[in-house]
Amino acid sequence: MMWVSGRVTYPEAENFTVHTNETYHTEMARWEKDDDISLSPFVRLPSDMVNQFPIDYMHQACLGVTKKIITEWMRGERNVRMSAGQINQVSQGLLSLRKAIPSCFTRKPRGLENIDRWKATELRQFAVYTGKIVQKVILADELYDHFMAFSVALSLLLSPNLAVEHNSCSSELMTYFVAKTKELYGDHFMVYNVHSMLHLPAEAMLSHLRTF
């Protein structure tokens, strides 16, 4: 964990120490003693502060990572930013898919000019289904391959059976995705939303096991 441009970032994608309930409470106790801060009341509960608080997939993967990547493509640094013409081309591609979206989806695709108003279900649709189609001939190969790693990993984890059967594959893809994110988008991009993707495969496995 480190500070970059006034925000907490998590630069490591591999070889980091995973918190346990014991190490979490030990660190919280140290912070409270050394920094004289007040801890959340949740810390006092007889709960496993690591395994009993699952990752919020909607906010982390959809409203978090997916929206962050799209925003970088639209407003980020020059080496990853799409041109106005490309943005329009992607928007037209999304709109052309509206007639092919089945009724089980609560929303039809909207253009990128509405990205600040996209709901989580629209971002999920882009991450898992439509994004890989409309960005195929737009993004540079390196950016597209990086996005595909995220999309495929997420697709596997959304299936109860595949999340278990191919858990190691999704974990490898997410590790590649997070490590490559730092290289492509910079240190400032490595915030908690992105880091949490490393833990999503294990969380999906736990979620599956909890159902039995």
N, C-alpha and C positions, 0 to 999 in steps of 0.2 A: 504494500500500500504506500502511495506517495502523493504529494500534492503537485498538480500541474495546472497552471493558469487559474489558481484559486479554487480548484475542485479536487476531490479525492479520486485517485485513479488506482487501478490494479493492473500493473504492467506485465505481470507474470502469467503465462498460459500453461506452464508446466513446472514441475518440481517445487510447488508451493505446499505449505503445510495446511492441511484441512482441519478446521476447527472441530472439536468435540464439545460436548456439553461441559466437560470438566475444564478444558482449556479456556472456553468462553467465560465461565464464571471466575476462573483465576485472573483472567485479563481484566474483567469488569471490576473485580475487587482491587486490583492494582491501580486502575484508573481513578476509582473513587478515593483511594488513599493518597495517591501522588498528586492528583489534579484538583482534589477537593470539589468534585462535581456530584450532582444528584443523579442517580441512575433511575431508569424507568421502573415503575412498580412491577412490570412483567418479570424483571430479573429476580424478584423475590418469590415468584411462583414456583411450586415444585414440578416444573416442566423441563423437558429436554429442549433447550433453547436453540438447538441446531436441527434436530430431526422432527420436532413437533410443530415447526413453523415452515410450511412448504413454500416453495418459490411461487410467486404470483405470476403465472404464465401470461395472463392477459396484459398486465402492465409491463412485465420485463421483456418478453419476446415480441409482442405485437406493438403496443403503444410505446415501448422502449426501443428495442434494437431495430425492428423493421422501420419504424418511422425515422429513427436517427439516420439510418443508412440512406433512405430516400431523400431526406433533407440534405445530406452531404452531397448526393448526386445533383441536387438542384441549386444549392447555395454554398457548397464547400469550396475547398481549394481548387485551383485551376486544373490540377492533374487528375482530379476525380469528378469534376463538375461537368454536367452535360450542357450543351449549347441550348439556346432558346428553341431552335428548330428540333433538336432531339427530344426536349421536354414535350413539345407539342406532338411529336411523333408517338411518344409513349402514351400520351393522353388519348390520342386518336385510337391507338391500339387497344387501350382499355375500354373505351366507349364501344368499339366494334365487337367486343366480347359480351356486351350486355345481353344480346339475344341468345347467347349460348349458355348463360348462367342459369342453372335449374332453380326451381322455386324453393328448394331446401335452404338456399342461401337467403338470408334476411335482407341483404342489400346488393344492388347491382354496382358494377365498377363506376367510379367517377374519375374525372381527369385530375392530373397532378396539381392543377391550379387550386384545387380544393384540399390539398394535403393537410393543411392545418385544421381541417374540420373532419377528416376521416375518422371513423369509429374503429374500435378494436377489431370488429368483424371484417371490415374492409382491409385493414392491414394484414390480418391473418390470411384473407383470400389472396392478397398480393404475394405474401411470403411463401405460401404453400402451392398456389395454383397459377395465378395469372402473371406474376412478376417474371417468372422464367420464360414465359412466352413473349411478352412485349419488350423485354430487355435483350433478347437473344442477339439481335443485329445492331443494337445501340451501344451497349457498354463495351469497353475494351475487354479483351479476353480475360485478362487477369482479374478485373473487377467482376466479370460475369461468373467466372469459376469460383471466386470467393463467395459470391451471393448464392451460388448453387450448392455449395457445401452447407451453408446455413439452411437453405430450403429443404434439401434432402434430409438432413438431420432432424429438422422440425417435423417433416412428414412422417418419418419413422417413429418419432416420439409421440405423435398424436394417435397412433394406432396401438391399442392395448397389447395386441399380440406381437407386432413388430418392435414395439418399445422394449420388449423383453428378449425376443429372439435375436434382434440386431442391436442390442444395447451397446456393445463394444464398438460397433461401427459408428453409431451416432455419436458416441463419446469421442472417437478419433476425429470425426468430421468437425465437431464443435471445438475441439482443441486446435485443429488447423485453422478454423474460422477465426477464433479469438487471437491466435498468434499472428495470423496474416493481417488482421484488422489493424494492429499496431503499425505494421509496415506500410499499409496502404493509406490509412487515414490519420495516423499520428498518435502521439501519447495522450492527447486531450480526449481522444475517443474512447479510451479504456476505462470507462466509468463502471459503476456497479452493475448496471443493466447488462452490459457486454460480458463482464466477468461471470455473472450468474449463469450464463449459458454453459459454462464448464460444468456446473453442478446439475443442470437440467436432466441429463440422462440418468444419473443416480436417483434424482427425485422422481422421475417417471417410473423407475423400477420399484421404488418404495411405494409409490401410489398404487401400482399394480398389486403388490403384495398385500397392501392394506385391504384390498377388496376380497381377500380370501380368509 
